[in-house]
Amino acid sequence: MVASHSTNSAPANNDQSFFVPDLCGVRAVFVLVLGAQLLAFILVLAGLGQPGDFWPRLGMVSMFVQWVALLSAAVLCASRGLLSTLSVPAATGLSLALVLGACALVSELAWRLVVAAPGDTWSRVFFMVRNLAITAIVSSMALRYLYVQAQWRAQLVAETEARIAALQARIRPHFLFNSMNTIAALIRSQPEVAEGAVEDLADLFRASLADNRGMVQLAEELRVCRRYVRLEGLRLGDRLQVSWALDAVPDDLQVPALCLQPLLENAIYHGVAQLPGGGEVTVGGSYDGNELRLYVRNPVPGSSVRKHRGNRIALDNIRQRLELAWGHRGRLRQQLEDGWWQVQLEFPAAPAVATAGREHT
């Protein structure tokens, strides 16, 4: 089979991961029509006789190819539920058979209505076989391409989820030890502050160990960030200042879980904590009704700044999550200017059904 694999005899996975795309959507149909028109150009250019034959032949071939493409799309759209329950080889074979059936039907109608050469059996057979052969080759190549694309996407999802799991499990030992030491020092002198620190630390661990592949409200993400800042503030004191410039951003927008907290952690660990006098971290953003922009800005040491692998892992993980969810519309930008380091996230966002109150400190 075109898209078969030697070890892949299981069902072709659920509807979302099925390698044959959903051809019921407007965008998919537009891409199909465009591809069919390009194929018509190639066929006409390859078989062009006299220069004056180009436009008439292009019109006829385009009409034929478009009808085959649209009929095939309709049949595959109607059969996609069944196809997605089959094994990959079976789904590939049935898809190819459906497309060839559509081609045979259009070819028969074209012969009867347009070509109309009564009694010329061999010409009719050649016309049908040629059309089926071209359709089989093009369809096989397309199905193989779609299968490879689906496998690549599945591998990308698996790698992203593995990175998320690794990032969740990577609680920096220095942060845990420092937090516990700070709490121990506060137990006698400021028991209420120590109790609040324990609650913040427990909440951070709960957020880190949860399933963070989904979306949360921005208010929830900011709540985790503020708890982290409070814990680091106990250690760094006045050296750490955090400014929240998010008044213009609705707090019920849906954002990827743990998309801001790792950036804030990097800003403090690689920026403010490395400066003798500390500094200010700014967490801000904007929203235009469709795209959300969030940024974290922090001062960095001069020539002594070093690239940390943990910093790169977090940034690469978040970038990959954005690209996987929104393609080219999900972006992570980095900028170093005049001793300030800024990381900005950009992605489409919409409000949640219920609005959560934003926690203030």
N, C-alpha and C positions, 0 to 999 in steps of 0.2 A: 504494500500500500504506500501511497505517497507520503503520508505523515505518520507511518507506523514506526514503532520502536521495538527492538527485539525483546524487551522485558515489559513492554507496556500493553497488557491485555486487559487491564482493569477498565471500568467505565471511564468515560472522558471527563470525569469530575463534574462538579456542579455547574449550573447555568452561567455563573459569573466567570469561572475559570475556563470554560469551554473554548477551544481554539477557533471555532467558527464564529465570527462576530455577529452581533445582533443586526441584521439587515433591515429591521423595521424602522430604524431611526432615520431622520432626515439627513444627518451628517454622513452616515454610512452609505445611504443611497447616492448622495452627491459625489462621494469619493468613487463609488462604483461607476456612476455615469461618466465621470471624468476619465477614469481608467479605461472604460470601454471606448470612449472617443479617441483616446491615444492609440489604442489597439487598431481602431478603424483606420487611422492615419497610416500606421505602419503597414497594414495589409494593402492599402491602396498604393502606397509608395513602392512596396515590394513587387506588385504586379502591374505597375503602370505601363501602358502601351504608348499611345500617342499623347502628346502634351495636352491636347484638348479633351482627353478623356478624364482628366483628374477630378474636376468638380462633380460631374454626373456620377462617376464611380464612387466618389467619397460620400455623396448623398445616399446612394443605395446601400453601400456597405455600412455606413453609420446607422441607418435605420435598422438594418438586420442585426448588427452587433448590439445595439441598444435594446432591441426587443428581447434578444437572448439574455442579456444581462439583467434586465428588469424582471423578466419572467423567472429567471433563476433565483433572483433575490426574493421574490414573492414566495416561491416554493421553499427555499431554505428558511425563510422567516417563519412560515407556517409549520415547518418540520423541526425547528430548532429544539423544542422541548423534548421530542423523541430522540433526536440526534445526541443531545447532551447526556442521555442515559446509557448510550452504547459505549463500547470500547473504542479507543482511538482508531484502530484499523477499520472497525465496522462503520464508525461514523464517517471516516474519510471515504470509504467505498460507497456508502449510501449517498453522501453529499455529491460525489463525482457522478453517480448514476442519475441523481435528480437533475444536475446541470446538463448532462448529456441528453436526458429526456426532454428538457426544455429546448435545447438546441435542435433536436430532431423534430419537435413539433413546429417550431418557427421555420425550420428549413422546408418542411412539407408545405406549410402555408405559403412561404415565399415562392416555392416552385409552382404551386397551383395558381397563385394570383399574379405573379410577376413574370417568372421565366416562361411558363406555359409553353413547353415544347412537347406536344402530344406524340406518343409513339417512340420518343427518343429515350429508351429505358437506360442505356448505358450513361448518357449524360445526366440523367436523374440520379442514378446510383453514385456516379462520381461526385455530383454536387452534394449529396447527402454525406458520403464518406469524407470528403474534404472538410466540410463544416464540422463534422464530429471529431475528426482528427485534430483540427486546430483548437477546438473547444477543449478536448481532452488534455492537450499539451499545456494550454494556458491555465486551465483549471487546476491541473496537477501542480504546476509551479506555484500558483496562488495558495493552494491548500498547504503545500509544504512550507511556504513562507509564513503563513498564519500559524502553523504548528510551532515553528521555530520561535516566532515572536511570543507565543503563549508560554513556551518553555522558559524563555528568557525572563518574562515577567514573573513567572512562578519562582524562578531562582532568585530574582531580585527581592521578591516579597520575603522569601525564606531568609535571605541574608540580612534584610532589614530587621526582621523580627529577632534574629539571633543577636544583632547588634543592640537592639533595644533591651533584650534580656541581659546581655553583658553589661550594658550601661546601668541597668537597674541594680545588678548585683555588685557593681563597683562602687560601694560606699567607701569613700576615702578614709583610710585608717586614721590619718592625722586629724580629720574633722571629728570623727567619733571620739577619739581619745581626748582631744581638746575640749569637746563639749562635756564629756563625763567629768573631766578634771574641774572644769568651770562649775558644773553643778555641785560637785563634792565640796568645793570651796564656798559655795553660797548656802549650803544646807544650814549651817549654824548661824551665819550672820544675816542672811536674807532668805529665810525658808520659803516665803511666798514667791520670790523671784525664781528660786530653784525649782519649785513645783511647776511654775509656768514653763521653765526651760525643759523639764522632763516631758511635759505635754507637747511642746513644739517638736522635740526630738522624736517622740513617738509618732506624731503626725507626719513628719518627714519620712520616717521609715515606712509608714503605711502607704504613703503616696508613691514611694520609690518601688515598693514590692508589689503594687497593684498592677493589673493588666493595663498598660499604658499605650496600647495600640489604637485606642479609639479617640474620641473627642470629648472635651470637657468645656464648661463655660470659662470664659476669661476670668471671672471672679474667683473660681476655684483655683486656677493656676496662680493667680496673684496671692491668694491666701497661703499657698505653699511657699511662694517666694518670700512673703513677709515673715513667715515662721523661720525660714532659713536666715533671713537678715537679723532677726532678733537673737538667734543663737550666736551668729558671728559677731553681733554687736556686743555681746557679753564678753567675748574674748578680745576684740579689737578696741572696744570703748569708743572714745571720741575720734579715733583714727578712721572710723568708717562712718560715712554719711551717705544716705541713699535718698534720692529725689524721685518722686513718682509723678510723671507728666502724662497722665492717662485720663484726665478729666473729660476729654472730647471723645473718648472711646467707650461705646456701650459695653457694660460688663457682662452682658448675656451672650456675647458672640461666641461661636464655637471655635475652639483652637485645639491643636494636638496636645495631648497630655504631656507634661514635662517638656515643653518647648522653651519656656523662659527660665525656669529654675537652673538648668545646667549653664545657660549663658550668664546668669547672675553669679553663679558659683565660680565660673572661670574669671569673671570680672574682679571678684574679690580676691580669689586665690592667686591669680597671675598678675593682678594689677595693684589694688589697694594694699594688700598684705605685704607686698614687696617694697613699698615706699615707707621710709622712716616716719614721715609725717602723715601717712595715710592719704585719703582723698575721698572724692564724692563719686558715687555711681549713679547714673541717671537711667531710669527705666521709663521709656515714653512710647508714644505711638499716635497713629492717626487712622481714621476710617472714612472712606468716601461713599459709603453705602454699598459697596461691592468688595473692594480690596482692603484688607487690614495690613497695616505696617506697624511692627513692633521693633523697638531697638533697645539695646543695652550699651551704654557708653561709660567708659572708665579711663582714668589716667594709667599710664604704664611707665615703668622705669625707662631710663634712657638707653644707653648702649648695653646695659647689663641685662636687658630683657632676653629671655630664652624661650624657645619653642618647646612646649611640653606636649608629650604624646596624649595625655588625658584631654588636653584642650582640643587637639585635633580630632580625637575620637568623638567627642561630644558634638563638635561642629559638623563633621561628616555624617554623623547619625541623623542630626536634625535636618541637614540639607537633603539627605536621601529620603527621609520621611516626607518632606514637602514635595519633592519631585515625584515620588510614588503616588501621592494623593492628588496632586494638581498638575503634574507635568511641568511645562515651561512656565506656568502661572505661579508655581510655588518656588520662591527664590530665597537664598540666604546670601547676603552681601556683607563683606568685611572691608573696613577702611581704617587706616592709621594716618592721623594728621595732627601735627603740632603736639605730639605727646599724648594724644587721646586715641583710644581704640574703640571702634564702634562696630557692633554686629547687628544687622537689621534683617528681620524676617518679613517676607511679603507673600501673601496668599489670599485667595477669596475666602470670605467669611460671611456668615448669616447669623442672625439672632436665634437663640434656642426658643423652645416653646414656652418654658417658664423662665422668669428672670430671677437670678440669684443676687442677693445683696452683696456689695463689695465690702470687704473688711478694711477698716481704717485703723491706722496706728498713729 
